[in-house]
Every structure is written in structure tokens, then in C-alpha cells.
Amino acid sequence: DGKRKLQKRFVPTMGGVGIFAAFMISYSIWGQVVSLGSFPFFIAALLILFLMGVRDDIVELTPFKKFAIQIVASVILVFGGGISLGSFSGLFGIGELNLLAGSMASVIILVSIINAYNLIDGIDGLAGGVGVIASGILGIWFWGAGFLSLAILSFSLTGALIGFLSFNMYPARIFMGDTGAMSIGFILGYLSLEFLILNHGLTSQPWHIENGEILAISILIIPIIDTLRVIVIRLVNGVSPFKADRSHIHHKILDLGISHLHSAFILWLVNIFMIGVAYLTMPLNVNIQLIVLISVGLGFLPLIKVVYKLSAKAFHLDSGSESQESHKTAYDMK
């Protein structure tokens, strides 16, 4: 349409079907399903989101309907599978949680991650790469901490996304669509909650992570920071938070004249760097650590702009023409 849908060729948007199939087949063969008590509820909720995504990719659903179905799927997993946070470890001044409060918090976190991940699916390779980093890091922790079934589940998603990226890197031959974005966001949300719950039970163990909540935030920092930015910008401008526009981080990087491929790589590196920041600041109080993490996360976009403009000036780069070229292949940016 010349505004948000800018690609010059037809590109299928059902890549999520392939990701879902690869993930399910891999875990069915290698996973230890019997040792994962929440698995039946996880699969039931994931299938609901998968079918909703397929429907939305064919005939678009309203935001309200998608939001309602996401809540239903999250409630099934949390209340059916017993995936309930027991503590915030002092984050926001909140300590221990009772069962109802922990369950409600878990539902809110799941729905938030689903939508945040969906929002970053705007340029070739970005969402898939962020998913590889997040699932890979979580998989390593589960493996080291002795939770083999969850480690295999994490690595099954990692492998499925690596296969998808071979077709999704610029210029993309297929997009994951809402089928993939919402399914992957849900899986990452589930893995993040499992990480937080299990980490709380490993106090004094070698694989216990101090301030694990901050590490979980850093692993998903790109969708989290982008969602915070977009919501604030839209509300300040008097626009609905659900209204699509070009205020996302990846749009701003593209507007500098940086290509799709390089933009995706930059944001992958930022994601890895932010995980390092979270790890190095663990000795800090959990709330101070969160402030540091969010501040650094919000500051990297202005830093990219300054570095790129200085580089363009030094090397006499023509950012305008490059930006236009990169926009020609952008697809339905959320």
C-alpha cells in the first residue's frame, strides 16, 4: 500500500506453520514429555494460538478477538499447568506472592510477551534471530541446571527458527506471520516463566541466577523495550496503542539508511550485549539493576543514530538512497 506494506513482490506469510511443525516433530521425538507435568496444557494452549494465527494470516482478526484468545490460552497454561510465579524477589518492591496473585501475574506476563514478540516481527530476520538467542540462552540454563525436558523443548524451538531463518533473511522468501509470531512468543513466555519458577528453587546451587527476573527481561529486551517505546509514543500522540505505525526501533534504524540485513544484525548484537549487562550487574539491588538495564536499553537507539551519522559523514555515505532501497522490501510492519 506504499505506507506499511512496501514489498514489491508476493511473499507467503505462513512460515509459522513450518516453525510449528518443526518444533512439534523435534520435541515429540527427543523430548521427555512424561517428565513435564504442564505439557498437556502447554500444547493445548499453543494449539489454540496456532490456529488463531492461521486464521488471522488468512482473514485478519480484530485486536480485541486476538487479545481475548491470548488470555484464554494463557489461563489454560497457568491455571491448568500450574505455571504460577511464587515471588518477584523484591522487584518493584514485591516479594512473595500467593497462588492467585502469582497466577494472575503469570497470565499478564504471558500475554505481554506474546504481543511484544509479535510487534518486533517487522523486518527480515529480526524476530527469528531474537527467538534463536532467547531460546538458546534459556536452553543452556535448563541443560546446565538439570532440567533436560525443558532444555530439549528450548533447543527444539532454536533449531526450528534456525531452519526458518535460512528462508527469512534478507531478501526474505517467507514470513512467519502471526501464526509464527504468536506461537513463538507464547513458547518463549512459557520458558521464561519456567526459568523464573525453577530458578527460585535453586538457591545456593551453582546454576542459581541472582536476580533471575532481570536476566529474563534482558533475554527478551528487544521486544520489551520496543513495546514500551511504541506504547508511550502512541499515547503521547493521542493514538491508540493498537494502531500500527512506523515508530518501532527497527523502523528508526531503517530510516537511517541501514539495510534490513544490517539492522537485524545490529539488534541481535544489542540483545546479546544487554544479556551481558544483566549478568555483570547482578551484584546490584534488583530494582537498581532494572533501572540500569532499561536505561541502557533505551539509550542504544540514540547511540546507533550518532555512530551512524558520524560514520556516514566520515565515509561520505549516501544514507537517503540506501534507506529508500531497504524500504522497498519491508513487509507488513506491525
VOMI-963453 format. One record per residue (C-alpha): residue number from 1; x, y, z. Coordinates in nm, 3 decimals, padded with zeros to 5 digits. Example, Ala and Ser with C-alpha at 12.3 -4.5 7.8 and 13.67 -1.06 7.14 Angstrom:
BEGIN
pt num: 1&px: 01.230&py: -00.450&pz: 00.780
pt num: 2&px: 01.367&py: -00.106&pz: 00.714
// end
This chain:
BEGIN
pt num: 1&px: 00.000&py: 00.000&pz: 00.000
pt num: 2&px: 00.303&py: 00.229&pz: -00.016
pt num: 3&px: 00.294&py: 00.301&pz: 00.360
pt num: 4&px: 00.347&py: -00.006&pz: 00.577
pt num: 5&px: 00.333&py: -00.282&pz: 00.316
pt num: 6&px: 00.618&py: -00.185&pz: 00.088
pt num: 7&px: 00.746&py: -00.505&pz: -00.069
pt num: 8&px: 00.739&py: -00.520&pz: -00.450
pt num: 9&px: 00.668&py: -00.894&pz: -00.473
pt num: 10&px: 00.437&py: -01.152&pz: -00.322
pt num: 11&px: 00.586&py: -01.325&pz: -00.017
pt num: 12&px: 00.396&py: -01.601&pz: 00.167
pt num: 13&px: 00.319&py: -01.528&pz: 00.533
pt num: 14&px: 00.265&py: -01.884&pz: 00.656
pt num: 15&px: 00.619&py: -01.957&pz: 00.772
pt num: 16&px: 00.478&py: -02.006&pz: 01.122
pt num: 17&px: 00.325&py: -02.335&pz: 01.004
pt num: 18&px: 00.671&py: -02.466&pz: 00.920
pt num: 19&px: 00.817&py: -02.344&pz: 01.251
pt num: 20&px: 00.531&py: -02.504&pz: 01.446
pt num: 21&px: 00.568&py: -02.833&pz: 01.259
pt num: 22&px: 00.946&py: -02.848&pz: 01.304
pt num: 23&px: 00.914&py: -02.764&pz: 01.674
pt num: 24&px: 00.643&py: -03.024&pz: 01.740
pt num: 25&px: 00.811&py: -03.302&pz: 01.544
pt num: 26&px: 01.150&py: -03.238&pz: 01.709
pt num: 27&px: 01.013&py: -03.231&pz: 02.061
pt num: 28&px: 00.789&py: -03.532&pz: 02.002
pt num: 29&px: 01.095&py: -03.737&pz: 01.903
pt num: 30&px: 01.355&py: -03.606&pz: 02.150
pt num: 31&px: 01.159&py: -03.457&pz: 02.438
pt num: 32&px: 01.084&py: -03.625&pz: 02.769
pt num: 33&px: 00.716&py: -03.535&pz: 02.772
pt num: 34&px: 00.631&py: -03.759&pz: 03.067
pt num: 35&px: 00.861&py: -03.557&pz: 03.295
pt num: 36&px: 00.691&py: -03.228&pz: 03.210
pt num: 37&px: 00.367&py: -03.211&pz: 03.404
pt num: 38&px: 00.246&py: -02.892&pz: 03.237
pt num: 39&px: 00.296&py: -03.032&pz: 02.885
pt num: 40&px: -00.071&py: -03.125&pz: 02.805
pt num: 41&px: -00.188&py: -02.774&pz: 02.899
pt num: 42&px: 00.106&py: -02.614&pz: 02.719
pt num: 43&px: 00.023&py: -02.799&pz: 02.396
pt num: 44&px: -00.350&py: -02.726&pz: 02.426
pt num: 45&px: -00.285&py: -02.353&pz: 02.472
pt num: 46&px: -00.021&py: -02.346&pz: 02.197
pt num: 47&px: -00.257&py: -02.516&pz: 01.953
pt num: 48&px: -00.527&py: -02.255&pz: 02.026
pt num: 49&px: -00.283&py: -01.973&pz: 01.947
pt num: 50&px: -00.151&py: -02.153&pz: 01.641
pt num: 51&px: -00.499&py: -02.195&pz: 01.491
pt num: 52&px: -00.584&py: -01.833&pz: 01.573
pt num: 53&px: -00.265&py: -01.722&pz: 01.397
pt num: 54&px: -00.351&py: -01.924&pz: 01.085
pt num: 55&px: -00.696&py: -01.769&pz: 01.081
pt num: 56&px: -00.551&py: -01.420&pz: 01.129
pt num: 57&px: -00.296&py: -01.466&pz: 00.849
pt num: 58&px: -00.576&py: -01.565&pz: 00.609
pt num: 59&px: -00.854&py: -01.331&pz: 00.727
pt num: 60&px: -00.745&py: -01.063&pz: 00.974
pt num: 61&px: -00.898&py: -01.074&pz: 01.323
pt num: 62&px: -00.971&py: -00.766&pz: 01.533
pt num: 63&px: -00.720&py: -00.682&pz: 01.811
pt num: 64&px: -00.991&py: -00.747&pz: 02.072
pt num: 65&px: -01.056&py: -01.102&pz: 01.949
pt num: 66&px: -00.686&py: -01.182&pz: 01.937
pt num: 67&px: -00.635&py: -01.040&pz: 02.285
pt num: 68&px: -00.926&py: -01.242&pz: 02.425
pt num: 69&px: -00.797&py: -01.568&pz: 02.273
pt num: 70&px: -00.447&py: -01.498&pz: 02.406
pt num: 71&px: -00.592&py: -01.459&pz: 02.757
pt num: 72&px: -00.783&py: -01.787&pz: 02.724
pt num: 73&px: -00.470&py: -01.974&pz: 02.611
pt num: 74&px: -00.262&py: -01.820&pz: 02.892
pt num: 75&px: -00.525&py: -01.908&pz: 03.155
pt num: 76&px: -00.526&py: -02.269&pz: 03.035
pt num: 77&px: -00.150&py: -02.297&pz: 03.077
pt num: 78&px: -00.122&py: -02.109&pz: 03.407
pt num: 79&px: -00.419&py: -02.250&pz: 03.596
pt num: 80&px: -00.421&py: -02.591&pz: 03.428
pt num: 81&px: -00.046&py: -02.648&pz: 03.415
pt num: 82&px: 00.033&py: -02.483&pz: 03.747
pt num: 83&px: 00.275&py: -02.230&pz: 03.593
pt num: 84&px: 00.247&py: -01.969&pz: 03.866
pt num: 85&px: 00.517&py: -01.733&pz: 03.992
pt num: 86&px: 00.579&py: -01.761&pz: 04.364
pt num: 87&px: 00.788&py: -01.446&pz: 04.409
pt num: 88&px: 00.912&py: -01.130&pz: 04.238
pt num: 89&px: 01.228&py: -01.136&pz: 04.453
pt num: 90&px: 01.180&py: -00.772&pz: 04.555
pt num: 91&px: 01.129&py: -00.641&pz: 04.201
pt num: 92&px: 00.900&py: -00.333&pz: 04.221
pt num: 93&px: 00.906&py: -00.390&pz: 04.597
pt num: 94&px: 00.709&py: -00.716&pz: 04.560
pt num: 95&px: 00.827&py: -01.027&pz: 04.744
pt num: 96&px: 00.634&py: -01.350&pz: 04.792
pt num: 97&px: 00.307&py: -01.396&pz: 04.601
pt num: 98&px: 00.006&py: -01.604&pz: 04.696
pt num: 99&px: -00.128&py: -01.854&pz: 04.443
pt num: 100&px: -00.393&py: -01.624&pz: 04.294
pt num: 101&px: -00.162&py: -01.322&pz: 04.265
pt num: 102&px: 00.116&py: -01.535&pz: 04.118
pt num: 103&px: -00.121&py: -01.691&pz: 03.865
pt num: 104&px: -00.263&py: -01.355&pz: 03.757
pt num: 105&px: 00.088&py: -01.213&pz: 03.721
pt num: 106&px: 00.186&py: -01.514&pz: 03.509
pt num: 107&px: -00.112&py: -01.462&pz: 03.276
pt num: 108&px: -00.025&py: -01.093&pz: 03.234
pt num: 109&px: 00.339&py: -01.176&pz: 03.162
pt num: 110&px: 00.245&py: -01.440&pz: 02.904
pt num: 111&px: 00.004&py: -01.212&pz: 02.717
pt num: 112&px: 00.256&py: -00.928&pz: 02.727
pt num: 113&px: 00.538&py: -01.140&pz: 02.582
pt num: 114&px: 00.313&py: -01.277&pz: 02.306
pt num: 115&px: 00.224&py: -00.925&pz: 02.191
pt num: 116&px: 00.571&py: -00.778&pz: 02.244
pt num: 117&px: 00.731&py: -01.051&pz: 02.030
pt num: 118&px: 00.461&py: -01.006&pz: 01.767
pt num: 119&px: 00.544&py: -00.635&pz: 01.743
pt num: 120&px: 00.912&py: -00.686&pz: 01.654
pt num: 121&px: 00.826&py: -00.904&pz: 01.354
pt num: 122&px: 00.880&py: -00.612&pz: 01.118
pt num: 123&px: 01.198&py: -00.673&pz: 00.917
pt num: 124&px: 01.362&py: -00.977&pz: 00.763
pt num: 125&px: 01.535&py: -01.196&pz: 01.019
pt num: 126&px: 01.477&py: -00.985&pz: 01.330
pt num: 127&px: 01.211&py: -01.183&pz: 01.517
pt num: 128&px: 01.361&py: -01.517&pz: 01.418
pt num: 129&px: 01.708&py: -01.413&pz: 01.535
pt num: 130&px: 01.580&py: -01.278&pz: 01.867
pt num: 131&px: 01.393&py: -01.606&pz: 01.914
pt num: 132&px: 01.712&py: -01.807&pz: 01.849
pt num: 133&px: 01.905&py: -01.602&pz: 02.108
pt num: 134&px: 01.630&py: -01.624&pz: 02.372
pt num: 135&px: 01.552&py: -01.995&pz: 02.333
pt num: 136&px: 01.922&py: -02.081&pz: 02.303
pt num: 137&px: 02.019&py: -01.899&pz: 02.626
pt num: 138&px: 01.726&py: -02.049&pz: 02.817
pt num: 139&px: 01.805&py: -02.393&pz: 02.678
pt num: 140&px: 02.164&py: -02.371&pz: 02.801
pt num: 141&px: 02.044&py: -02.277&pz: 03.150
pt num: 142&px: 01.787&py: -02.558&pz: 03.164
pt num: 143&px: 02.050&py: -02.806&pz: 03.045
pt num: 144&px: 02.309&py: -02.694&pz: 03.299
pt num: 145&px: 02.056&py: -02.684&pz: 03.583
pt num: 146&px: 01.944&py: -03.039&pz: 03.506
pt num: 147&px: 01.602&py: -02.975&pz: 03.355
pt num: 148&px: 01.657&py: -03.185&pz: 03.045
pt num: 149&px: 01.298&py: -03.187&pz: 02.916
pt num: 150&px: 01.277&py: -02.806&pz: 02.913
pt num: 151&px: 01.625&py: -02.784&pz: 02.760
pt num: 152&px: 01.517&py: -03.006&pz: 02.470
pt num: 153&px: 01.198&py: -02.801&pz: 02.431
pt num: 154&px: 01.408&py: -02.483&pz: 02.413
pt num: 155&px: 01.655&py: -02.629&pz: 02.164
pt num: 156&px: 01.369&py: -02.766&pz: 01.951
pt num: 157&px: 01.248&py: -02.407&pz: 01.907
pt num: 158&px: 01.605&py: -02.288&pz: 01.843
pt num: 159&px: 01.650&py: -02.544&pz: 01.566
pt num: 160&px: 01.313&py: -02.469&pz: 01.410
pt num: 161&px: 01.396&py: -02.097&pz: 01.400
pt num: 162&px: 01.742&py: -02.152&pz: 01.254
pt num: 163&px: 01.579&py: -02.350&pz: 00.973
pt num: 164&px: 01.326&py: -02.072&pz: 00.924
pt num: 165&px: 01.596&py: -01.802&pz: 00.916
pt num: 166&px: 01.757&py: -01.966&pz: 00.614
pt num: 167&px: 01.444&py: -01.858&pz: 00.423
pt num: 168&px: 01.368&py: -01.537&pz: 00.616
pt num: 169&px: 01.696&py: -01.345&pz: 00.600
pt num: 170&px: 01.702&py: -01.050&pz: 00.358
pt num: 171&px: 01.560&py: -01.076&pz: 00.098
pt num: 172&px: 01.302&py: -01.295&pz: 00.270
pt num: 173&px: 01.132&py: -01.573&pz: 00.078
pt num: 174&px: 00.878&py: -01.634&pz: 00.353
pt num: 175&px: 00.747&py: -01.453&pz: 00.662
pt num: 176&px: 00.646&py: -01.614&pz: 00.992
pt num: 177&px: 00.316&py: -01.421&pz: 01.005
pt num: 178&px: 00.101&py: -01.401&pz: 01.316
pt num: 179&px: 00.092&py: -01.782&pz: 01.318
pt num: 180&px: 00.462&py: -01.791&pz: 01.396
pt num: 181&px: 00.495&py: -01.470&pz: 01.597
pt num: 182&px: 00.223&py: -01.550&pz: 01.848
pt num: 183&px: 00.319&py: -01.917&pz: 01.880
pt num: 184&px: 00.687&py: -01.835&pz: 01.933
pt num: 185&px: 00.604&py: -01.553&pz: 02.174
pt num: 186&px: 00.392&py: -01.796&pz: 02.377
pt num: 187&px: 00.666&py: -02.060&pz: 02.386
pt num: 188&px: 00.925&py: -01.803&pz: 02.496
pt num: 189&px: 00.685&py: -01.675&pz: 02.762
pt num: 190&px: 00.632&py: -02.029&pz: 02.891
pt num: 191&px: 01.007&py: -02.097&pz: 02.900
pt num: 192&px: 01.071&py: -01.766&pz: 03.078
pt num: 193&px: 00.813&py: -01.844&pz: 03.348
pt num: 194&px: 00.956&py: -02.194&pz: 03.394
pt num: 195&px: 01.303&py: -02.041&pz: 03.427
pt num: 196&px: 01.187&py: -01.798&pz: 03.697
pt num: 197&px: 00.994&py: -02.063&pz: 03.891
pt num: 198&px: 01.273&py: -02.321&pz: 03.882
pt num: 199&px: 01.547&py: -02.066&pz: 03.949
pt num: 200&px: 01.377&py: -01.969&pz: 04.276
pt num: 201&px: 01.412&py: -02.329&pz: 04.390
pt num: 202&px: 01.787&py: -02.349&pz: 04.324
pt num: 203&px: 01.908&py: -02.116&pz: 04.598
pt num: 204&px: 02.276&py: -02.185&pz: 04.682
pt num: 205&px: 02.303&py: -02.416&pz: 04.379
pt num: 206&px: 02.571&py: -02.349&pz: 04.111
pt num: 207&px: 02.317&py: -02.265&pz: 03.840
pt num: 208&px: 02.108&py: -02.033&pz: 04.057
pt num: 209&px: 02.089&py: -01.685&pz: 03.899
pt num: 210&px: 02.076&py: -01.394&pz: 04.142
pt num: 211&px: 01.805&py: -01.151&pz: 04.028
pt num: 212&px: 01.684&py: -01.401&pz: 03.769
pt num: 213&px: 01.394&py: -01.170&pz: 03.682
pt num: 214&px: 01.638&py: -00.916&pz: 03.537
pt num: 215&px: 01.815&py: -01.181&pz: 03.331
pt num: 216&px: 01.477&py: -01.294&pz: 03.192
pt num: 217&px: 01.397&py: -00.933&pz: 03.097
pt num: 218&px: 01.738&py: -00.894&pz: 02.929
pt num: 219&px: 01.685&py: -01.209&pz: 02.723
pt num: 220&px: 01.367&py: -01.054&pz: 02.577
pt num: 221&px: 01.490&py: -00.695&pz: 02.595
pt num: 222&px: 01.435&py: -00.609&pz: 02.226
pt num: 223&px: 01.059&py: -00.680&pz: 02.225
pt num: 224&px: 01.020&py: -00.536&pz: 02.577
pt num: 225&px: 01.198&py: -00.206&pz: 02.505
pt num: 226&px: 01.031&py: -00.171&pz: 02.166
pt num: 227&px: 00.685&py: -00.227&pz: 02.313
pt num: 228&px: 00.745&py: 00.028&pz: 02.591
pt num: 229&px: 00.866&py: 00.286&pz: 02.337
pt num: 230&px: 00.578&py: 00.230&pz: 02.098
pt num: 231&px: 00.307&py: 00.246&pz: 02.367
pt num: 232&px: 00.448&py: 00.566&pz: 02.519
pt num: 233&px: 00.491&py: 00.734&pz: 02.178
pt num: 234&px: 00.139&py: 00.643&pz: 02.066
pt num: 235&px: -00.021&py: 00.755&pz: 02.391
pt num: 236&px: 00.170&py: 01.085&pz: 02.389
pt num: 237&px: 00.048&py: 01.144&pz: 02.034
pt num: 238&px: -00.309&py: 01.062&pz: 02.136
pt num: 239&px: -00.315&py: 00.747&pz: 01.925
pt num: 240&px: -00.444&py: 00.404&pz: 02.025
pt num: 241&px: -00.162&py: 00.168&pz: 02.136
pt num: 242&px: -00.310&py: -00.089&pz: 01.894
pt num: 243&px: -00.281&py: 00.137&pz: 01.590
pt num: 244&px: 00.001&py: 00.027&pz: 01.358
pt num: 245&px: 00.265&py: 00.281&pz: 01.264
pt num: 246&px: 00.637&py: 00.319&pz: 01.191
pt num: 247&px: 00.758&py: 00.410&pz: 01.540
pt num: 248&px: 00.931&py: 00.077&pz: 01.610
pt num: 249&px: 01.304&py: 00.054&pz: 01.678
pt num: 250&px: 01.368&py: -00.138&pz: 01.356
pt num: 251&px: 01.185&py: 00.130&pz: 01.155
pt num: 252&px: 01.404&py: 00.401&pz: 01.306
pt num: 253&px: 01.719&py: 00.209&pz: 01.221
pt num: 254&px: 01.596&py: 00.153&pz: 00.864
pt num: 255&px: 01.522&py: 00.524&pz: 00.835
pt num: 256&px: 01.890&py: 00.597&pz: 00.892
pt num: 257&px: 01.963&py: 00.417&pz: 00.566
pt num: 258&px: 02.083&py: 00.093&pz: 00.723
pt num: 259&px: 01.979&py: -00.217&pz: 00.530
pt num: 260&px: 01.742&py: -00.488&pz: 00.655
pt num: 261&px: 02.027&py: -00.734&pz: 00.696
pt num: 262&px: 02.248&py: -00.497&pz: 00.894
pt num: 263&px: 01.955&py: -00.372&pz: 01.102
pt num: 264&px: 01.872&py: -00.727&pz: 01.208
pt num: 265&px: 02.238&py: -00.797&pz: 01.294
pt num: 266&px: 02.263&py: -00.475&pz: 01.498
pt num: 267&px: 01.957&py: -00.564&pz: 01.705
pt num: 268&px: 02.081&py: -00.921&pz: 01.757
pt num: 269&px: 02.410&py: -00.782&pz: 01.889
pt num: 270&px: 02.224&py: -00.536&pz: 02.112
pt num: 271&px: 02.021&py: -00.828&pz: 02.252
pt num: 272&px: 02.338&py: -01.024&pz: 02.334
pt num: 273&px: 02.506&py: -00.714&pz: 02.479
pt num: 274&px: 02.207&py: -00.649&pz: 02.708
pt num: 275&px: 02.222&py: -01.006&pz: 02.841
pt num: 276&px: 02.586&py: -00.934&pz: 02.924
pt num: 277&px: 02.487&py: -00.612&pz: 03.102
pt num: 278&px: 02.231&py: -00.801&pz: 03.312
pt num: 279&px: 02.487&py: -01.067&pz: 03.402
pt num: 280&px: 02.757&py: -00.816&pz: 03.501
pt num: 281&px: 02.521&py: -00.603&pz: 03.715
pt num: 282&px: 02.385&py: -00.895&pz: 03.921
pt num: 283&px: 02.553&py: -00.772&pz: 04.245
pt num: 284&px: 02.327&py: -00.465&pz: 04.236
pt num: 285&px: 01.989&py: -00.437&pz: 04.404
pt num: 286&px: 01.725&py: -00.587&pz: 04.176
pt num: 287&px: 01.541&py: -00.254&pz: 04.122
pt num: 288&px: 01.861&py: -00.059&pz: 04.059
pt num: 289&px: 01.965&py: -00.330&pz: 03.816
pt num: 290&px: 01.633&py: -00.295&pz: 03.633
pt num: 291&px: 01.679&py: 00.083&pz: 03.605
pt num: 292&px: 02.029&py: 00.033&pz: 03.464
pt num: 293&px: 01.905&py: -00.227&pz: 03.215
pt num: 294&px: 01.610&py: -00.019&pz: 03.091
pt num: 295&px: 01.822&py: 00.297&pz: 03.072
pt num: 296&px: 02.089&py: 00.125&pz: 02.864
pt num: 297&px: 01.819&py: -00.036&pz: 02.651
pt num: 298&px: 01.651&py: 00.296&pz: 02.577
pt num: 299&px: 01.986&py: 00.461&pz: 02.508
pt num: 300&px: 02.113&py: 00.229&pz: 02.237
pt num: 301&px: 01.889&py: 00.375&pz: 01.960
pt num: 302&px: 02.020&py: 00.733&pz: 02.003
pt num: 303&px: 02.371&py: 00.584&pz: 02.020
pt num: 304&px: 02.319&py: 00.398&pz: 01.691
pt num: 305&px: 02.197&py: 00.721&pz: 01.530
pt num: 306&px: 02.503&py: 00.916&pz: 01.648
pt num: 307&px: 02.750&py: 00.645&pz: 01.544
pt num: 308&px: 02.588&py: 00.601&pz: 01.203
pt num: 309&px: 02.576&py: 00.974&pz: 01.129
pt num: 310&px: 02.940&py: 01.015&pz: 01.228
pt num: 311&px: 03.034&py: 00.716&pz: 01.012
pt num: 312&px: 02.828&py: 00.846&pz: 00.720
pt num: 313&px: 02.997&py: 01.184&pz: 00.748
pt num: 314&px: 03.344&py: 01.030&pz: 00.774
pt num: 315&px: 03.298&py: 00.792&pz: 00.482
pt num: 316&px: 03.065&py: 01.015&pz: 00.275
pt num: 317&px: 02.782&py: 00.762&pz: 00.274
pt num: 318&px: 02.454&py: 00.845&pz: 00.097
pt num: 319&px: 02.208&py: 00.735&pz: 00.365
pt num: 320&px: 01.898&py: 00.858&pz: 00.185
pt num: 321&px: 01.919&py: 00.637&pz: -00.123
pt num: 322&px: 02.016&py: 00.336&pz: 00.085
pt num: 323&px: 01.719&py: 00.390&pz: 00.312
pt num: 324&px: 01.480&py: 00.402&pz: 00.020
pt num: 325&px: 01.620&py: 00.081&pz: -00.121
pt num: 326&px: 01.588&py: -00.100&pz: 00.211
pt num: 327&px: 01.226&py: 00.011&pz: 00.244
pt num: 328&px: 01.132&py: -00.147&pz: -00.086
pt num: 329&px: 01.145&py: -00.492&pz: 00.068
pt num: 330&px: 00.980&py: -00.412&pz: 00.402
pt num: 331&px: 00.666&py: -00.612&pz: 00.466
pt num: 332&px: 00.359&py: -00.572&pz: 00.685
pt num: 333&px: 00.526&py: -00.383&pz: 00.969
pt num: 334&px: 00.318&py: -00.409&pz: 01.283
// end
